[in-house]
Amino acid sequence: MEQYAASLQELYNRIPRRHSAENLIEINNIIDDYADILGKIESINTWYEKNTAVFYPSLESIQTTIKSSNSNKHSKKSKDGLFDEASGNLKDDIQSLINVYGDGNKNG
C-alpha cells in the first residue's frame, strides 16, 4: 500500500511552477496520474471512499484553471498567474492526500 504514498510524492516533486507549452503537457500528465491514484486509493475501503471524496471538486477546479491558463483570451501575465494558482493547489491537494492516505491501512 505504501506504493501510493511514494507515487504521490513523485508526482508532487514533478509539478512545474512556470507556464510554458511543455509544462502544460507535463501538468496535464501529472493530473491524469493523480486522478488515477486518487481513484485507486478511494477504492481501498469505505473509510478511504468517504475521506477522498473532498478531492474531486478541487481536481475539477484545477483542471479548469489549467485549461484557462492556456486560453488566448488571457495575457501572458494572467496565464502565468492561473498556472501558478493551479500548480499550487495541486501541490496542496497531493500533500493532503498523502496525509489522508497515511500507510494505506486506515479503515472505518
Legacy VTK file of the C-alpha trace (Angstrom):
# vtk DataFile Version 3.0
C-alpha trace
ASCII
DATASET POLYDATA
POINTS 108 float
0.000 0.000 0.000
2.946 2.360 0.566
3.339 2.489 -3.208
0.649 5.147 -3.445
2.411 7.452 -0.998
5.642 7.122 -2.961
3.844 7.663 -6.273
2.073 10.727 -4.911
5.358 12.146 -3.622
6.907 11.615 -7.045
4.009 13.478 -8.686
4.338 16.265 -6.116
8.027 16.636 -6.924
7.332 16.806 -10.684
4.826 19.672 -10.561
6.130 22.574 -12.657
5.764 26.143 -11.412
6.207 28.123 -14.636
3.737 28.379 -17.505
5.063 27.023 -20.793
3.812 24.693 -23.512
5.977 21.861 -22.152
4.819 22.452 -18.600
1.168 22.423 -19.687
1.695 18.950 -21.138
3.558 17.846 -18.005
0.977 19.159 -15.533
-1.848 17.548 -17.502
0.020 14.225 -17.368
0.518 14.686 -13.624
-3.194 15.460 -13.165
-4.140 12.298 -15.076
-1.795 10.187 -12.934
-3.062 11.875 -9.758
-6.696 11.194 -10.703
-5.812 7.536 -11.334
-4.101 7.166 -7.946
-6.943 9.027 -6.226
-9.414 6.526 -7.664
-7.289 3.584 -6.540
-7.000 4.962 -3.006
-10.734 5.644 -2.928
-11.427 2.001 -3.764
-9.333 0.564 -0.887
-12.259 0.593 1.554
-15.200 2.705 2.731
-13.027 4.852 5.008
-10.937 5.982 2.058
-14.034 6.340 -0.096
-15.505 8.832 2.400
-12.260 10.672 3.043
-11.119 11.100 -0.558
-14.404 12.458 -1.928
-13.361 16.005 -0.993
-10.523 15.903 -3.516
-12.700 15.552 -6.620
-14.245 19.060 -6.733
-10.790 20.554 -6.230
-9.393 18.359 -9.007
-12.056 19.647 -11.389
-11.253 23.224 -10.391
-7.537 22.648 -11.002
-8.261 21.167 -14.434
-10.458 24.149 -15.330
-7.805 26.618 -14.184
-5.077 24.840 -16.168
-7.283 24.872 -19.257
-7.972 28.573 -18.724
-4.243 29.278 -18.381
-3.839 28.169 -21.978
-6.588 30.424 -23.345
-5.629 33.023 -25.909
-8.054 35.388 -24.168
-5.556 35.918 -21.342
-2.350 37.915 -21.268
0.957 36.182 -20.556
0.867 37.561 -17.004
-2.668 36.217 -16.455
-1.698 32.840 -17.883
1.297 32.701 -15.535
-0.915 33.596 -12.573
-3.546 30.996 -13.419
-0.919 28.298 -13.941
0.769 29.239 -10.669
-2.557 29.073 -8.832
-3.422 25.666 -10.284
0.011 24.144 -9.695
-0.001 25.427 -6.101
-3.464 23.983 -5.484
-2.391 20.670 -6.998
0.635 20.559 -4.694
-1.580 21.304 -1.694
-4.065 18.590 -2.677
-1.405 15.964 -3.294
0.183 16.728 0.078
-3.234 16.491 1.749
-3.942 13.180 0.030
-0.572 11.828 1.199
-1.614 12.761 4.754
-5.081 11.182 4.390
-3.631 8.043 2.829
-1.067 7.543 5.589
0.191 3.968 5.427
-2.841 2.730 3.482
-4.227 0.770 6.405
-6.935 3.074 7.710
-10.460 1.741 7.900
-13.797 2.841 9.240
LINES 1 109
108 0 1 2 3 4 5 6 7 8 9 10 11 12 13 14 15 16 17 18 19 20 21 22 23 24 25 26 27 28 29 30 31 32 33 34 35 36 37 38 39 40 41 42 43 44 45 46 47 48 49 50 51 52 53 54 55 56 57 58 59 60 61 62 63 64 65 66 67 68 69 70 71 72 73 74 75 76 77 78 79 80 81 82 83 84 85 86 87 88 89 90 91 92 93 94 95 96 97 98 99 100 101 102 103 104 105 106 107
